[in-house]
Amino acid sequence: MFDQQDSVPPVKGNLSFENTEIAFKHASNADLNRAYWLFKAINNNFLVKIGPGITNFAMGIGLPIKGIIKATIFKQFCGGETIAECDATIKNLYKGGVGTILDYSVEGEEDEKVFDDTRDEIIGTIERATGDPAIPITVFKVTGVGRFGLLEKLDAGTKLTEAEELEWQKVQARVQAICNKAYQAGIPVMIDAEETWIQLTIDRLAMSMMRRYNRDRAIIFNTYQIYRHDKLASLKVDFDIARTEGFYLGVKLVRGAYMEKERKRAAEMGYPSPIQPDKASADRDYNDSLRFCVEHVDRIALVAGTHNEDSCRLLADLLNQLRIPHNHPHVYFSQLLGMSDNLSFNLANAGYNVVKYVPYGPVKAVMPYLFRRANENTAIAGQMSRELSLIIKEKKRRKI
């Protein structure tokens, strides 16, 4: 498979994650300076901890803090408040060969009308992506279109009331409407992973959508959080099911986003933690998952969501070793807007498929996402030091 000598396209440049000229080519001097001061502020744990409280208080009493947020942290990590407002970001990324995943980041709602509105918004992202190579993939969360408590009850195997059965039918109908739209448009859609105590229901829903829509190509993707010790095994089980039943397995691989919450709940409720015992175990399973997906790239479509340089290097090397084209449609690298530009733009420059998550939504509604992002960043101290060091290196190169 892919063993022809000329099957790998010429590399546009040597792949180096140290090349800040390529990494920040899309960023103006003002962008670079804003990022420098923002990452320095995020690195201050005290600021991150008190930030949400101060912001909510200021917004609650009508202080004009929205403009400050929109010009700083929102501008760094989000594309805009609406799909249309994301256009400039989409175009700027695509100039550097990086695609966009429009991520409607409104969280924590429980109203049926909001769920319907969110379904329509996700369908809107698919419509915006149709015919535009700058937006090759879309995404949604099941909790964006259904109540968390309902999913929790389903995962626990608790019998639903008649009203809840009707509510669940509506959730499934919303998910199917999104997936059907993606299928009709030919635009892949990823279903994000969430907490373990609702994930089994999400997994079953995702697999049912794959059975329906992934017969001819990978349209529906499920997300595997590899900081869970059981997910490499479940990836392999799902692949066997897909191969046996004759559909493509869409896989988004991430390390994970809910580690502290998961460990705390497991300790409080007295069950074994679903989280890997240490970082080395998560790294090992993540890289083994990459190997497994690439070895079966004819039937698995992979989006590798990672800011880990070693994992990005490994995936790039695997494609070269197996003579798989850098731009093979079944392999994408993915990072978040505003972070790890040294990975995204240098990979794109070397001919690999790369996409950035571009969150968007009303500033106030997206604030939980932004503060979670800041908290995650401070939890990964090395990542912040790395971001800052690269920005400083580019500022010195530009003499600004």
Secondary structure in CASP SS format (residue, H / E / C, confidence):
PFRMAT SS
TARGET T0000
AUTHOR 0000-0000-0000
METHOD secondary structure of the structure
MODEL  1
M C 1.00
F C 1.00
D C 1.00
Q C 1.00
Q H 1.00
D H 1.00
S H 1.00
V C 1.00
P C 1.00
P C 1.00
V C 1.00
K C 1.00
G C 1.00
N C 1.00
L C 1.00
S C 1.00
F C 1.00
E C 1.00
N C 1.00
T H 1.00
E H 1.00
I H 1.00
A H 1.00
F C 1.00
K C 1.00
H C 1.00
A C 1.00
S C 1.00
N H 1.00
A H 1.00
D H 1.00
L H 1.00
N H 1.00
R H 1.00
A H 1.00
Y H 1.00
W H 1.00
L H 1.00
F H 1.00
K H 1.00
A H 1.00
I H 1.00
N C 1.00
N C 1.00
N H 1.00
F H 1.00
L H 1.00
V H 1.00
K H 1.00
I H 1.00
G H 1.00
P H 1.00
G H 1.00
I H 1.00
T H 1.00
N H 1.00
F H 1.00
A H 1.00
M H 1.00
G H 1.00
I C 1.00
G C 1.00
L C 1.00
P C 1.00
I H 1.00
K H 1.00
G H 1.00
I H 1.00
I H 1.00
K H 1.00
A H 1.00
T C 1.00
I H 1.00
F H 1.00
K H 1.00
Q H 1.00
F H 1.00
C C 1.00
G C 1.00
G E 1.00
E C 1.00
T C 1.00
I C 1.00
A H 1.00
E H 1.00
C H 1.00
D H 1.00
A H 1.00
T H 1.00
I H 1.00
K H 1.00
N H 1.00
L H 1.00
Y H 1.00
K H 1.00
G C 1.00
G C 1.00
V C 1.00
G E 1.00
T E 1.00
I E 1.00
L E 1.00
D E 1.00
Y E 1.00
S C 1.00
V C 1.00
E C 1.00
G C 1.00
E C 1.00
E C 1.00
D C 1.00
E H 1.00
K H 1.00
V H 1.00
F H 1.00
D H 1.00
D H 1.00
T H 1.00
R H 1.00
D H 1.00
E H 1.00
I H 1.00
I H 1.00
G H 1.00
T H 1.00
I H 1.00
E H 1.00
R H 1.00
A H 1.00
T C 1.00
G C 1.00
D C 1.00
P C 1.00
A C 1.00
I C 1.00
P C 1.00
I C 1.00
T E 1.00
V E 1.00
F E 1.00
K C 1.00
V H 1.00
T H 1.00
G H 1.00
V C 1.00
G C 1.00
R C 1.00
F H 1.00
G H 1.00
L H 1.00
L H 1.00
E H 1.00
K H 1.00
L H 1.00
D H 1.00
A C 1.00
G C 1.00
T C 1.00
K C 1.00
L C 1.00
T C 1.00
E H 1.00
A H 1.00
E H 1.00
E H 1.00
L H 1.00
E H 1.00
W H 1.00
Q H 1.00
K H 1.00
V H 1.00
Q H 1.00
A H 1.00
R H 1.00
V H 1.00
Q H 1.00
A H 1.00
I H 1.00
C H 1.00
N H 1.00
K H 1.00
A H 1.00
Y H 1.00
Q H 1.00
A H 1.00
G C 1.00
I C 1.00
P C 1.00
V E 1.00
M E 1.00
I E 1.00
D C 1.00
A C 1.00
E C 1.00
E C 1.00
T H 1.00
W H 1.00
I H 1.00
Q H 1.00
L H 1.00
T H 1.00
I H 1.00
D H 1.00
R H 1.00
L H 1.00
A H 1.00
M H 1.00
S H 1.00
M H 1.00
M H 1.00
R H 1.00
R H 1.00
Y H 1.00
N C 1.00
R C 1.00
D C 1.00
R C 1.00
A C 1.00
I C 1.00
I E 1.00
F E 1.00
N E 1.00
T E 1.00
Y E 1.00
Q E 1.00
I C 1.00
Y C 1.00
R E 1.00
H C 1.00
D C 1.00
K H 1.00
L H 1.00
A H 1.00
S H 1.00
L H 1.00
K H 1.00
V H 1.00
D H 1.00
F H 1.00
D H 1.00
I H 1.00
A H 1.00
R H 1.00
T H 1.00
E H 1.00
G C 1.00
F C 1.00
Y C 1.00
L E 1.00
G E 1.00
V E 1.00
K E 1.00
L E 1.00
V E 1.00
R C 1.00
G C 1.00
A C 1.00
Y C 1.00
M H 1.00
E H 1.00
K H 1.00
E H 1.00
R H 1.00
K H 1.00
R H 1.00
A H 1.00
A H 1.00
E H 1.00
M H 1.00
G C 1.00
Y C 1.00
P C 1.00
S C 1.00
P C 1.00
I E 1.00
Q C 1.00
P C 1.00
D C 1.00
K H 1.00
A H 1.00
S H 1.00
A H 1.00
D H 1.00
R H 1.00
D H 1.00
Y H 1.00
N H 1.00
D H 1.00
S H 1.00
L H 1.00
R H 1.00
F H 1.00
C H 1.00
V H 1.00
E H 1.00
H C 1.00
V C 1.00
D C 1.00
R C 1.00
I E 1.00
A E 1.00
L E 1.00
V E 1.00
A E 1.00
G E 1.00
T C 1.00
H C 1.00
N C 1.00
E H 1.00
D H 1.00
S H 1.00
C H 1.00
R H 1.00
L H 1.00
L H 1.00
A H 1.00
D H 1.00
L H 1.00
L H 1.00
N H 1.00
Q H 1.00
L C 1.00
R C 1.00
I C 1.00
P C 1.00
H C 1.00
N C 1.00
H C 1.00
P C 1.00
H C 1.00
V E 1.00
Y E 1.00
F E 1.00
S E 1.00
Q E 1.00
L E 1.00
L C 1.00
G C 1.00
M C 1.00
S C 1.00
D H 1.00
N H 1.00
L H 1.00
S H 1.00
F H 1.00
N H 1.00
L H 1.00
A H 1.00
N H 1.00
A C 1.00
G C 1.00
Y C 1.00
N C 1.00
V E 1.00
V E 1.00
K E 1.00
Y E 1.00
V E 1.00
P E 1.00
Y E 1.00
G C 1.00
P C 1.00
V H 1.00
K H 1.00
A H 1.00
V H 1.00
M H 1.00
P H 1.00
Y H 1.00
L H 1.00
F H 1.00
R H 1.00
R H 1.00
A H 1.00
N H 1.00
E H 1.00
N H 1.00
T H 1.00
A H 1.00
I C 1.00
A H 1.00
G H 1.00
Q H 1.00
M H 1.00
S H 1.00
R H 1.00
E H 1.00
L H 1.00
S H 1.00
L H 1.00
I H 1.00
I H 1.00
K H 1.00
E H 1.00
K H 1.00
K H 1.00
R H 1.00
R H 1.00
K C 1.00
I C 1.00
END
